[in-house]
Amino acid sequence: MTFPQKILILFLIAINLVTFVVYGVDKWKAKRSKWRVPEATLLGLAVIGGSIGAWLGMKAWRHKTQHKKFKYGIPLILAAQIALSIGLFLTR
């Protein structure tokens, strides 16, 4: 494995952990009527590589599961990222 590949893997692990935690924090804040994490931030974290963390956060925290942007958007982002990963892997 090359150095850039190791860095990418470490980044993906970190962004997915952060995304999972942010979804949990937002759910906690929602239950307490506190200031919330903007939806654009939640979706943005998924787009930059945290789609697995977002999907797991939705499932674990039961958060944003009825919002169409999240119900359909997160799986689409995840599928696109998987397809991109497969495409990059097959071209090597």
PDB file as gemmi writes it, atoms N, CA and C in Angstrom:
CRYST1    1.000    1.000    1.000  90.00  90.00  90.00 P 1                      
ATOM      1  N   MET A   1       0.847  -1.172   0.000  1.00  0.00           N  
ATOM      2  CA  MET A   1       0.000   0.000   0.000  1.00  0.00           C  
ATOM      3  C   MET A   1       0.894   1.238   0.000  1.00  0.00           C  
ATOM      4  N   THR A   2       0.563   2.183  -0.855  1.00  0.00           N  
ATOM      5  CA  THR A   2       1.370   3.399  -0.955  1.00  0.00           C  
ATOM      6  C   THR A   2       1.028   4.376   0.171  1.00  0.00           C  
ATOM      7  N   PHE A   3       1.897   5.333   0.374  1.00  0.00           N  
ATOM      8  CA  PHE A   3       1.684   6.346   1.404  1.00  0.00           C  
ATOM      9  C   PHE A   3       0.384   7.129   1.179  1.00  0.00           C  
ATOM     10  N   PRO A   4       0.105   7.612  -0.053  1.00  0.00           N  
ATOM     11  CA  PRO A   4      -1.167   8.331  -0.267  1.00  0.00           C  
ATOM     12  C   PRO A   4      -2.393   7.459   0.030  1.00  0.00           C  
ATOM     13  N   GLN A   5      -2.312   6.163  -0.269  1.00  0.00           N  
ATOM     14  CA  GLN A   5      -3.435   5.278   0.035  1.00  0.00           C  
ATOM     15  C   GLN A   5      -3.638   5.154   1.541  1.00  0.00           C  
ATOM     16  N   LYS A   6      -2.548   5.084   2.293  1.00  0.00           N  
ATOM     17  CA  LYS A   6      -2.645   5.014   3.755  1.00  0.00           C  
ATOM     18  C   LYS A   6      -3.272   6.288   4.317  1.00  0.00           C  
ATOM     19  N   ILE A   7      -2.850   7.425   3.784  1.00  0.00           N  
ATOM     20  CA  ILE A   7      -3.412   8.707   4.226  1.00  0.00           C  
ATOM     21  C   ILE A   7      -4.911   8.760   3.921  1.00  0.00           C  
ATOM     22  N   LEU A   8      -5.299   8.309   2.736  1.00  0.00           N  
ATOM     23  CA  LEU A   8      -6.722   8.306   2.363  1.00  0.00           C  
ATOM     24  C   LEU A   8      -7.524   7.419   3.310  1.00  0.00           C  
ATOM     25  N   ILE A   9      -7.023   6.256   3.623  1.00  0.00           N  
ATOM     26  CA  ILE A   9      -7.722   5.347   4.528  1.00  0.00           C  
ATOM     27  C   ILE A   9      -7.856   5.968   5.920  1.00  0.00           C  
ATOM     28  N   LEU A  10      -6.788   6.569   6.415  1.00  0.00           N  
ATOM     29  CA  LEU A  10      -6.850   7.234   7.721  1.00  0.00           C  
ATOM     30  C   LEU A  10      -7.860   8.388   7.711  1.00  0.00           C  
ATOM     31  N   PHE A  11      -7.874   9.154   6.616  1.00  0.00           N  
ATOM     32  CA  PHE A  11      -8.843  10.245   6.487  1.00  0.00           C  
ATOM     33  C   PHE A  11     -10.266   9.700   6.520  1.00  0.00           C  
ATOM     34  N   LEU A  12     -10.522   8.642   5.754  1.00  0.00           N  
ATOM     35  CA  LEU A  12     -11.880   8.086   5.701  1.00  0.00           C  
ATOM     36  C   LEU A  12     -12.328   7.539   7.052  1.00  0.00           C  
ATOM     37  N   ILE A  13     -11.422   6.909   7.765  1.00  0.00           N  
ATOM     38  CA  ILE A  13     -11.760   6.420   9.114  1.00  0.00           C  
ATOM     39  C   ILE A  13     -12.110   7.605  10.013  1.00  0.00           C  
ATOM     40  N   ALA A  14     -11.269   8.643   9.980  1.00  0.00           N  
ATOM     41  CA  ALA A  14     -11.484   9.815  10.840  1.00  0.00           C  
ATOM     42  C   ALA A  14     -12.775  10.544  10.491  1.00  0.00           C  
ATOM     43  N   ILE A  15     -13.027  10.793   9.208  1.00  0.00           N  
ATOM     44  CA  ILE A  15     -14.222  11.551   8.828  1.00  0.00           C  
ATOM     45  C   ILE A  15     -15.492  10.762   9.136  1.00  0.00           C  
ATOM     46  N   ASN A  16     -15.441   9.450   9.020  1.00  0.00           N  
ATOM     47  CA  ASN A  16     -16.621   8.653   9.350  1.00  0.00           C  
ATOM     48  C   ASN A  16     -16.874   8.615  10.857  1.00  0.00           C  
ATOM     49  N   LEU A  17     -15.830   8.558  11.659  1.00  0.00           N  
ATOM     50  CA  LEU A  17     -16.002   8.629  13.118  1.00  0.00           C  
ATOM     51  C   LEU A  17     -16.559   9.983  13.532  1.00  0.00           C  
ATOM     52  N   VAL A  18     -16.004  11.056  12.967  1.00  0.00           N  
ATOM     53  CA  VAL A  18     -16.484  12.401  13.270  1.00  0.00           C  
ATOM     54  C   VAL A  18     -17.949  12.545  12.856  1.00  0.00           C  
ATOM     55  N   THR A  19     -18.284  12.083  11.678  1.00  0.00           N  
ATOM     56  CA  THR A  19     -19.650  12.201  11.181  1.00  0.00           C  
ATOM     57  C   THR A  19     -20.625  11.443  12.072  1.00  0.00           C  
ATOM     58  N   PHE A  20     -20.268  10.237  12.464  1.00  0.00           N  
ATOM     59  CA  PHE A  20     -21.112   9.439  13.359  1.00  0.00           C  
ATOM     60  C   PHE A  20     -21.370  10.189  14.668  1.00  0.00           C  
ATOM     61  N   VAL A  21     -20.332  10.746  15.238  1.00  0.00           N  
ATOM     62  CA  VAL A  21     -20.460  11.483  16.499  1.00  0.00           C  
ATOM     63  C   VAL A  21     -21.315  12.743  16.310  1.00  0.00           C  
ATOM     64  N   VAL A  22     -21.107  13.469  15.217  1.00  0.00           N  
ATOM     65  CA  VAL A  22     -21.870  14.696  14.964  1.00  0.00           C  
ATOM     66  C   VAL A  22     -23.361  14.381  14.837  1.00  0.00           C  
ATOM     67  N   TYR A  23     -23.708  13.289  14.177  1.00  0.00           N  
ATOM     68  CA  TYR A  23     -25.121  12.891  14.090  1.00  0.00           C  
ATOM     69  C   TYR A  23     -25.682  12.609  15.486  1.00  0.00           C  
ATOM     70  N   GLY A  24     -24.888  11.964  16.336  1.00  0.00           N  
ATOM     71  CA  GLY A  24     -25.325  11.697  17.708  1.00  0.00           C  
ATOM     72  C   GLY A  24     -25.491  12.973  18.510  1.00  0.00           C  
ATOM     73  N   VAL A  25     -24.566  13.906  18.365  1.00  0.00           N  
ATOM     74  CA  VAL A  25     -24.654  15.187  19.062  1.00  0.00           C  
ATOM     75  C   VAL A  25     -25.886  15.949  18.610  1.00  0.00           C  
ATOM     76  N   ASP A  26     -26.146  15.950  17.306  1.00  0.00           N  
ATOM     77  CA  ASP A  26     -27.321  16.661  16.795  1.00  0.00           C  
ATOM     78  C   ASP A  26     -28.604  16.043  17.333  1.00  0.00           C  
ATOM     79  N   LYS A  27     -28.672  14.738  17.427  1.00  0.00           N  
ATOM     80  CA  LYS A  27     -29.844  14.077  17.993  1.00  0.00           C  
ATOM     81  C   LYS A  27     -30.004  14.458  19.464  1.00  0.00           C  
ATOM     82  N   TRP A  28     -28.903  14.471  20.199  1.00  0.00           N  
ATOM     83  CA  TRP A  28     -28.934  14.850  21.611  1.00  0.00           C  
ATOM     84  C   TRP A  28     -29.462  16.276  21.766  1.00  0.00           C  
ATOM     85  N   LYS A  29     -28.971  17.175  20.902  1.00  0.00           N  
ATOM     86  CA  LYS A  29     -29.413  18.567  20.953  1.00  0.00           C  
ATOM     87  C   LYS A  29     -30.887  18.693  20.563  1.00  0.00           C  
ATOM     88  N   ALA A  30     -31.319  17.901  19.607  1.00  0.00           N  
ATOM     89  CA  ALA A  30     -32.718  17.946  19.176  1.00  0.00           C  
ATOM     90  C   ALA A  30     -33.647  17.568  20.328  1.00  0.00           C  
ATOM     91  N   LYS A  31     -33.274  16.575  21.089  1.00  0.00           N  
ATOM     92  CA  LYS A  31     -34.106  16.142  22.219  1.00  0.00           C  
ATOM     93  C   LYS A  31     -34.190  17.207  23.316  1.00  0.00           C  
ATOM     94  N   ARG A  32     -33.199  18.089  23.386  1.00  0.00           N  
ATOM     95  CA  ARG A  32     -33.142  19.089  24.445  1.00  0.00           C  
ATOM     96  C   ARG A  32     -33.451  20.505  23.943  1.00  0.00           C  
ATOM     97  N   SER A  33     -33.968  20.602  22.733  1.00  0.00           N  
ATOM     98  CA  SER A  33     -34.317  21.894  22.117  1.00  0.00           C  
ATOM     99  C   SER A  33     -33.157  22.875  22.146  1.00  0.00           C  
ATOM    100  N   LYS A  34     -31.974  22.390  21.874  1.00  0.00           N  
ATOM    101  CA  LYS A  34     -30.765  23.219  21.832  1.00  0.00           C  
ATOM    102  C   LYS A  34     -30.465  23.619  20.388  1.00  0.00           C  
ATOM    103  N   TRP A  35     -29.439  24.473  20.227  1.00  0.00           N  
ATOM    104  CA  TRP A  35     -28.967  24.852  18.903  1.00  0.00           C  
ATOM    105  C   TRP A  35     -28.543  23.594  18.165  1.00  0.00           C  
ATOM    106  N   ARG A  36     -28.943  23.483  16.889  1.00  0.00           N  
ATOM    107  CA  ARG A  36     -28.720  22.258  16.121  1.00  0.00           C  
ATOM    108  C   ARG A  36     -27.601  22.424  15.101  1.00  0.00           C  
ATOM    109  N   VAL A  37     -27.083  21.291  14.686  1.00  0.00           N  
ATOM    110  CA  VAL A  37     -26.106  21.256  13.598  1.00  0.00           C  
ATOM    111  C   VAL A  37     -26.891  21.456  12.299  1.00  0.00           C  
ATOM    112  N   PRO A  38     -26.475  22.407  11.448  1.00  0.00           N  
ATOM    113  CA  PRO A  38     -27.213  22.626  10.191  1.00  0.00           C  
ATOM    114  C   PRO A  38     -27.247  21.367   9.314  1.00  0.00           C  
ATOM    115  N   GLU A  39     -28.369  21.172   8.622  1.00  0.00           N  
ATOM    116  CA  GLU A  39     -28.500  20.020   7.728  1.00  0.00           C  
ATOM    117  C   GLU A  39     -27.413  20.027   6.669  1.00  0.00           C  
ATOM    118  N   ALA A  40     -27.040  21.211   6.194  1.00  0.00           N  
ATOM    119  CA  ALA A  40     -25.982  21.303   5.181  1.00  0.00           C  
ATOM    120  C   ALA A  40     -24.667  20.737   5.711  1.00  0.00           C  
ATOM    121  N   THR A  41     -24.402  20.926   6.995  1.00  0.00           N  
ATOM    122  CA  THR A  41     -23.188  20.376   7.601  1.00  0.00           C  
ATOM    123  C   THR A  41     -23.272  18.859   7.667  1.00  0.00           C  
ATOM    124  N   LEU A  42     -24.424  18.348   8.090  1.00  0.00           N  
ATOM    125  CA  LEU A  42     -24.604  16.901   8.179  1.00  0.00           C  
ATOM    126  C   LEU A  42     -24.441  16.242   6.804  1.00  0.00           C  
ATOM    127  N   LEU A  43     -25.047  16.834   5.791  1.00  0.00           N  
ATOM    128  CA  LEU A  43     -24.924  16.288   4.436  1.00  0.00           C  
ATOM    129  C   LEU A  43     -23.512  16.498   3.882  1.00  0.00           C  
ATOM    130  N   GLY A  44     -22.914  17.629   4.200  1.00  0.00           N  
ATOM    131  CA  GLY A  44     -21.561  17.922   3.727  1.00  0.00           C  
ATOM    132  C   GLY A  44     -20.538  16.936   4.265  1.00  0.00           C  
ATOM    133  N   LEU A  45     -20.695  16.546   5.517  1.00  0.00           N  
ATOM    134  CA  LEU A  45     -19.795  15.543   6.087  1.00  0.00           C  
ATOM    135  C   LEU A  45     -19.894  14.225   5.325  1.00  0.00           C  
ATOM    136  N   ALA A  46     -21.113  13.870   4.915  1.00  0.00           N  
ATOM    137  CA  ALA A  46     -21.296  12.650   4.127  1.00  0.00           C  
ATOM    138  C   ALA A  46     -20.619  12.778   2.765  1.00  0.00           C  
ATOM    139  N   VAL A  47     -20.785  13.917   2.141  1.00  0.00           N  
ATOM    140  CA  VAL A  47     -20.236  14.129   0.796  1.00  0.00           C  
ATOM    141  C   VAL A  47     -18.709  14.063   0.785  1.00  0.00           C  
ATOM    142  N   ILE A  48     -18.069  14.585   1.824  1.00  0.00           N  
ATOM    143  CA  ILE A  48     -16.599  14.605   1.812  1.00  0.00           C  
ATOM    144  C   ILE A  48     -15.978  13.282   2.266  1.00  0.00           C  
ATOM    145  N   GLY A  49     -16.809  12.261   2.420  1.00  0.00           N  
ATOM    146  CA  GLY A  49     -16.266  10.935   2.732  1.00  0.00           C  
ATOM    147  C   GLY A  49     -16.880  10.261   3.937  1.00  0.00           C  
ATOM    148  N   GLY A  50     -17.768  10.947   4.641  1.00  0.00           N  
ATOM    149  CA  GLY A  50     -18.352  10.379   5.854  1.00  0.00           C  
ATOM    150  C   GLY A  50     -19.700   9.717   5.659  1.00  0.00           C  
ATOM    151  N   SER A  51     -19.962   9.204   4.471  1.00  0.00           N  
ATOM    152  CA  SER A  51     -21.290   8.637   4.194  1.00  0.00           C  
ATOM    153  C   SER A  51     -21.581   7.392   5.030  1.00  0.00           C  
ATOM    154  N   ILE A  52     -20.576   6.584   5.305  1.00  0.00           N  
ATOM    155  CA  ILE A  52     -20.799   5.400   6.150  1.00  0.00           C  
ATOM    156  C   ILE A  52     -21.120   5.845   7.567  1.00  0.00           C  
ATOM    157  N   GLY A  53     -20.390   6.811   8.093  1.00  0.00           N  
ATOM    158  CA  GLY A  53     -20.667   7.341   9.423  1.00  0.00           C  
ATOM    159  C   GLY A  53     -22.041   7.985   9.499  1.00  0.00           C  
ATOM    160  N   ALA A  54     -22.445   8.683   8.432  1.00  0.00           N  
ATOM    161  CA  ALA A  54     -23.769   9.305   8.396  1.00  0.00           C  
ATOM    162  C   ALA A  54     -24.859   8.237   8.418  1.00  0.00           C  
ATOM    163  N   TRP A  55     -24.695   7.228   7.583  1.00  0.00           N  
ATOM    164  CA  TRP A  55     -25.702   6.162   7.514  1.00  0.00           C  
ATOM    165  C   TRP A  55     -25.788   5.424   8.851  1.00  0.00           C  
ATOM    166  N   LEU A  56     -24.632   5.096   9.433  1.00  0.00           N  
ATOM    167  CA  LEU A  56     -24.636   4.418  10.730  1.00  0.00           C  
ATOM    168  C   LEU A  56     -25.203   5.320  11.827  1.00  0.00           C  
ATOM    169  N   GLY A  57     -24.903   6.617  11.756  1.00  0.00           N  
ATOM    170  CA  GLY A  57     -25.448   7.564  12.720  1.00  0.00           C  
ATOM    171  C   GLY A  57     -26.957   7.668  12.627  1.00  0.00           C  
ATOM    172  N   MET A  58     -27.473   7.669  11.409  1.00  0.00           N  
ATOM    173  CA  MET A  58     -28.924   7.696  11.222  1.00  0.00           C  
ATOM    174  C   MET A  58     -29.559   6.464  11.851  1.00  0.00           C  
ATOM    175  N   LYS A  59     -28.939   5.318  11.641  1.00  0.00           N  
ATOM    176  CA  LYS A  59     -29.490   4.062  12.166  1.00  0.00           C  
ATOM    177  C   LYS A  59     -29.333   3.969  13.683  1.00  0.00           C  
ATOM    178  N   ALA A  60     -28.142   4.241  14.183  1.00  0.00           N  
ATOM    179  CA  ALA A  60     -27.869   4.094  15.619  1.00  0.00           C  
ATOM    180  C   ALA A  60     -28.658   5.087  16.460  1.00  0.00           C  
ATOM    181  N   TRP A  61     -28.714   6.332  16.003  1.00  0.00           N  
ATOM    182  CA  TRP A  61     -29.374   7.374  16.787  1.00  0.00           C  
ATOM    183  C   TRP A  61     -30.829   7.564  16.382  1.00  0.00           C  
ATOM    184  N   ARG A  62     -31.262   6.853  15.344  1.00  0.00           N  
ATOM    185  CA  ARG A  62     -32.613   7.053  14.781  1.00  0.00           C  
ATOM    186  C   ARG A  62     -32.838   8.531  14.491  1.00  0.00           C  
ATOM    187  N   HIS A  63     -31.910   9.081  13.747  1.00  0.00           N  
ATOM    188  CA  HIS A  63     -31.892  10.518  13.501  1.00  0.00           C  
ATOM    189  C   HIS A  63     -31.989  10.818  12.012  1.00  0.00           C  
ATOM    190  N   LYS A  64     -32.881  11.707  11.676  1.00  0.00           N  
ATOM    191  CA  LYS A  64     -33.089  12.173  10.301  1.00  0.00           C  
ATOM    192  C   LYS A  64     -33.576  11.053   9.372  1.00  0.00           C  
ATOM    193  N   THR A  65     -34.157  10.016   9.921  1.00  0.00           N  
ATOM    194  CA  THR A  65     -34.551   8.868   9.104  1.00  0.00           C  
ATOM    195  C   THR A  65     -35.807   9.131   8.281  1.00  0.00           C  
ATOM    196  N   GLN A  66     -36.588  10.137   8.636  1.00  0.00           N  
ATOM    197  CA  GLN A  66     -37.806  10.431   7.891  1.00  0.00           C  
ATOM    198  C   GLN A  66     -37.667  11.637   6.956  1.00  0.00           C  
ATOM    199  N   HIS A  67     -36.540  12.305   7.017  1.00  0.00           N  
ATOM    200  CA  HIS A  67     -36.289  13.446   6.128  1.00  0.00           C  
ATOM    201  C   HIS A  67     -35.834  12.904   4.776  1.00  0.00           C  
ATOM    202  N   LYS A  68     -36.543  13.259   3.715  1.00  0.00           N  
ATOM    203  CA  LYS A  68     -36.224  12.711   2.387  1.00  0.00           C  
ATOM    204  C   LYS A  68     -34.794  12.993   1.954  1.00  0.00           C  
ATOM    205  N   LYS A  69     -34.285  14.183   2.301  1.00  0.00           N  
ATOM    206  CA  LYS A  69     -32.894  14.515   1.940  1.00  0.00           C  
ATOM    207  C   LYS A  69     -31.925  13.483   2.505  1.00  0.00           C  
ATOM    208  N   PHE A  70     -32.218  13.000   3.676  1.00  0.00           N  
ATOM    209  CA  PHE A  70     -31.335  12.057   4.353  1.00  0.00           C  
ATOM    210  C   PHE A  70     -31.713  10.612   4.031  1.00  0.00           C  
ATOM    211  N   LYS A  71     -33.009  10.326   4.048  1.00  0.00           N  
ATOM    212  CA  LYS A  71     -33.494   8.959   3.799  1.00  0.00           C  
ATOM    213  C   LYS A  71     -33.013   8.442   2.449  1.00  0.00           C  
ATOM    214  N   TYR A  72     -33.040   9.310   1.433  1.00  0.00           N  
ATOM    215  CA  TYR A  72     -32.616   8.910   0.091  1.00  0.00           C  
ATOM    216  C   TYR A  72     -31.234   9.453  -0.269  1.00  0.00           C  
ATOM    217  N   GLY A  73     -30.889  10.625   0.268  1.00  0.00           N  
ATOM    218  CA  GLY A  73     -29.635  11.267  -0.093  1.00  0.00           C  
ATOM    219  C   GLY A  73     -28.406  10.539   0.424  1.00  0.00           C  
ATOM    220  N   ILE A  74     -28.436  10.131   1.680  1.00  0.00           N  
ATOM    221  CA  ILE A  74     -27.265   9.456   2.258  1.00  0.00           C  
ATOM    222  C   ILE A  74     -26.976   8.135   1.535  1.00  0.00           C  
ATOM    223  N   PRO A  75     -27.978   7.278   1.302  1.00  0.00           N  
ATOM    224  CA  PRO A  75     -27.676   6.055   0.536  1.00  0.00           C  
ATOM    225  C   PRO A  75     -27.161   6.340  -0.883  1.00  0.00           C  
ATOM    226  N   LEU A  76     -27.668   7.396  -1.522  1.00  0.00           N  
ATOM    227  CA  LEU A  76     -27.175   7.751  -2.863  1.00  0.00           C  
ATOM    228  C   LEU A  76     -25.722   8.223  -2.813  1.00  0.00           C  
ATOM    229  N   ILE A  77     -25.402   9.025  -1.816  1.00  0.00           N  
ATOM    230  CA  ILE A  77     -24.020   9.479  -1.656  1.00  0.00           C  
ATOM    231  C   ILE A  77     -23.109   8.282  -1.401  1.00  0.00           C  
ATOM    232  N   LEU A  78     -23.545   7.390  -0.521  1.00  0.00           N  
ATOM    233  CA  LEU A  78     -22.769   6.182  -0.209  1.00  0.00           C  
ATOM    234  C   LEU A  78     -22.564   5.328  -1.462  1.00  0.00           C  
ATOM    235  N   ALA A  79     -23.624   5.126  -2.237  1.00  0.00           N  
ATOM    236  CA  ALA A  79     -23.515   4.322  -3.461  1.00  0.00           C  
ATOM    237  C   ALA A  79     -22.554   4.973  -4.460  1.00  0.00           C  
ATOM    238  N   ALA A  80     -22.633   6.289  -4.593  1.00  0.00           N  
ATOM    239  CA  ALA A  80     -21.735   6.999  -5.510  1.00  0.00           C  
ATOM    240  C   ALA A  80     -20.283   6.861  -5.058  1.00  0.00           C  
ATOM    241  N   GLN A  81     -20.057   6.947  -3.746  1.00  0.00           N  
ATOM    242  CA  GLN A  81     -18.697   6.820  -3.238  1.00  0.00           C  
ATOM    243  C   GLN A  81     -18.168   5.400  -3.406  1.00  0.00           C  
ATOM    244  N   ILE A  82     -19.022   4.422  -3.238  1.00  0.00           N  
ATOM    245  CA  ILE A  82     -18.605   3.027  -3.470  1.00  0.00           C  
ATOM    246  C   ILE A  82     -18.264   2.824  -4.943  1.00  0.00           C  
ATOM    247  N   ALA A  83     -19.120   3.336  -5.822  1.00  0.00           N  
ATOM    248  CA  ALA A  83     -18.872   3.209  -7.265  1.00  0.00           C  
ATOM    249  C   ALA A  83     -17.563   3.902  -7.657  1.00  0.00           C  
ATOM    250  N   LEU A  84     -17.325   5.075  -7.098  1.00  0.00           N  
ATOM    251  CA  LEU A  84     -16.084   5.801  -7.372  1.00  0.00           C  
ATOM    252  C   LEU A  84     -14.882   5.004  -6.875  1.00  0.00           C  
ATOM    253  N   SER A  85     -15.002   4.436  -5.685  1.00  0.00           N  
ATOM    254  CA  SER A  85     -13.907   3.633  -5.122  1.00  0.00           C  
ATOM    255  C   SER A  85     -13.601   2.412  -5.981  1.00  0.00           C  
ATOM    256  N   ILE A  86     -14.660   1.743  -6.417  1.00  0.00           N  
ATOM    257  CA  ILE A  86     -14.486   0.573  -7.281  1.00  0.00           C  
ATOM    258  C   ILE A  86     -13.837   0.994  -8.598  1.00  0.00           C  
ATOM    259  N   GLY A  87     -14.308   2.095  -9.153  1.00  0.00           N  
ATOM    260  CA  GLY A  87     -13.735   2.592 -10.398  1.00  0.00           C  
ATOM    261  C   GLY A  87     -12.264   2.930 -10.265  1.00  0.00           C  
ATOM    262  N   LEU A  88     -11.897   3.561  -9.167  1.00  0.00           N  
ATOM    263  CA  LEU A  88     -10.492   3.885  -8.941  1.00  0.00           C  
ATOM    264  C   LEU A  88      -9.653   2.626  -8.729  1.00  0.00           C  
ATOM    265  N   PHE A  89     -10.221   1.669  -8.017  1.00  0.00           N  
ATOM    266  CA  PHE A  89      -9.510   0.428  -7.751  1.00  0.00           C  
ATOM    267  C   PHE A  89      -9.286  -0.378  -9.033  1.00  0.00           C  
ATOM    268  N   LEU A  90     -10.280  -0.409  -9.901  1.00  0.00           N  
ATOM    269  CA  LEU A  90     -10.176  -1.210 -11.141  1.00  0.00           C  
ATOM    270  C   LEU A  90      -9.234  -0.579 -12.157  1.00  0.00           C  
ATOM    271  N   THR A  91      -9.011   0.724 -12.065  1.00  0.00           N  
ATOM    272  CA  THR A  91      -8.131   1.379 -13.039  1.00  0.00           C  
ATOM    273  C   THR A  91      -6.667   1.242 -12.667  1.00  0.00           C  
ATOM    274  N   ARG A  92      -6.369   0.681 -11.532  1.00  0.00           N  
ATOM    275  CA  ARG A  92      -4.973   0.528 -11.102  1.00  0.00           C  
ATOM    276  C   ARG A  92      -4.409  -0.778 -11.519  1.00  0.00           C  
TER     277      ARG A  92                                                      
END                                                                             
